[in-house]
Amino acid sequence: MDVVVCRQPGELAAERRPVPTAAEGDVLVRVKRVGMCGTDMHIYRGTQPYVTYPRIMGHEISGIVAAPAASSNLREGDQVYIVPYLSCGTCSTCRKHKPNCCMRLEVLGVHRDGALAGFVSLPERFVCPAPGVT
């Protein structure tokens, strides 16, 4: 698949990478749309303090389920959006229903590669149905 990588501040490159393999419980999503926002500009400019390079940016994502998890309610071909803040679900703040304050938070495109790529594989709880999205 094609990806866009920010190799270092000010340097973007197109690369070919293998399509990710979905781990157990993960959903493989074919990326259809990615919004670019201020976070991506900060990564490109080198002013985002939490990013490590090289990084595939992109955390505002919608797509199509390519391969659902085995026990998923999602089906191949479903339209979805992605919650880009990957919380652990087990730390004290997650247990208090404050996943945005997760002690092990990973943000797609910042701490973990994002969606300027053909596909992403994510735990099912971060992949949400979005029927009717064009």
Secondary structure, DSSP 8 states (H G I E B T S, - for coil): -EEEEEEETTEEEEEE-------TTEEEEEEEEEE--HHHHHHHHT--TT--SSEE---EEEEEEEE--TT-S--TT-EEEE--EE--S-SHHHHTT-GGG-TT-EEBTTTB--SSBSEEEEEGGGEEE-TT--
